[in-house]
Amino acid sequence: MTANFPSINQSDRKVPINLRQSGPTPVEMLIDTRVRKSPYWHLSMEAGCWRASIYNRMYHPRGYVRPDDGGMMVEYDALVNHVTLWNVAVERQIQVKGSDAEAFVNFVITRDATKIPVMRARYVILCNERGGILNDPVLLRVAEDEFWFSISDSDLELWLQGVNVGRRFDVDIQEIDVSPVQIQGPKSVDLMVDLFGDQVAKLPPYGLMTGDVSGHEVIISQTGFSGEKGYEIYLYDASQHAEVLWNAVLEAGEKHQLSVVAPAHHRRIAAGILSWGQDMDQEVIPFQVNLSYQVPREKQADYIGKSALEAARAQLEAGRYPFTHQLVGLIMGGAPIDDYAPDFWLISSRADSAPVGYVTSPWYSPEIGQNIAMAYVPVEQSALGTELWVHLPEQYADVPGSPVAAQVVEMPFRESVNPNQREILRGKGMDAAI
């Protein structure tokens, strides 16, 4: 097979995205000791996990229902109609603890850490000095002098330690033996009440509370990667007690039609939730990917990337773009996309023209009845209503070898049960959080 390597303008990147269309490549994942198994790994195997990827140098379950039995769309149905359990131990917890914890965190995130109360969480981003997004974790403030970064897929621990070389701040920075699971879906609150009592039903979005499972301490947050009602349970000393938590959730979930599923990328795409390494990386700035609200206008304290981000915003407000491509939402034709894409599928301005952009995260939306996607397109073609063409692989194309029609639309494609900060601010006519 000859790889197709298209010419797309990526002049604003040092390392261009690999756009060779190699398609599915049937290889077997090697399970060895170079990559970590989470405390829940064997439990995922018992639950029927049949495939995995690598995330934060850990094996990450990515499918339980096999394609012959309906595949990922069966898992989608369980999530949006019932309740699901996810092994998300790959969300490694990086603890920042010490007398300067708040000052250090305020220096590395774009939002204002001084505004985060104890026992509250926030979705945040960390940027490099050029304004590129290094990570987009959920940040938990579990004490006045202690924060946890529940990280996405990058080596944030090493970067944070590097920032503090010479102990500029009086903090200790380290991964801790805390591993989360997610409980997601409309019946999640009922399951969680059965496990932890009525008080969990009163937990606000991004609220935290303590609890225990058979005497083992946990922290509970009302957060998740789905857009559905959901929670995360962070288990202390998870390497020792993983079975206790997992089995307790399974037992409590029986009467609620609990299913063990993979993290719901189909639902997070519908909710407009980004995936680091797929929809953004360290060469992308927040203004490219609908995260401009993460760059506050009123934060007085300095933080890494502040000058670059403020300069980029000034350029945008002057009508000049400091990047070539913008992340947009698309609806598009073709047969229902019911699994992960193996390539960044290409986008053209016309059916017969050269590619100008690429899809990052596609899936089929049963509610809309069409394929949806996040995609990078030239900024001059990013306006709502712009018509484009997407080159889908043969299994999804309406006519093999021909692209399908697409249109730029607003995200999210489906409202979240708990609107995210971007949606809330937009409703208030604001463009930045504190």
Secondary structure, DSSP 8 states (H G I E B T S, - for coil): ----------TT-SS-----------------TTSB--TTHHHHHHTT--EEEEETTEEEEEESS-GGGTHHHHHHHHHHHSEEEEE-TTS-EEEEESTTHHHHHHHHBSS-GGG--TTEEEE--EE-TT--EEE--EEEEEETTEEEEE--SS-HHHHHHHHTTT-SSS-EEEE-SEEEEEEESTTHHHHHHHHH-GGGGG--TTBEEEEEETTEEEEEES--SSSSSEEEEEEETHHHHHHHHHHHHHHHHGGGTEEE----HHHHHHTT---BTTTB-TT--GGGTT-GGGS-SS--S--TTHHHHHHHHHHHHTT--SSSEEEEEEEE-SS---S--SS--EEESSTTS-EEEEEEEEEEETTTTEEEEEEEEEGGG-STT-EEEEE--TTT-SSTTS-EEEEEE-S-SS--SS--HHHHHHHHT-----
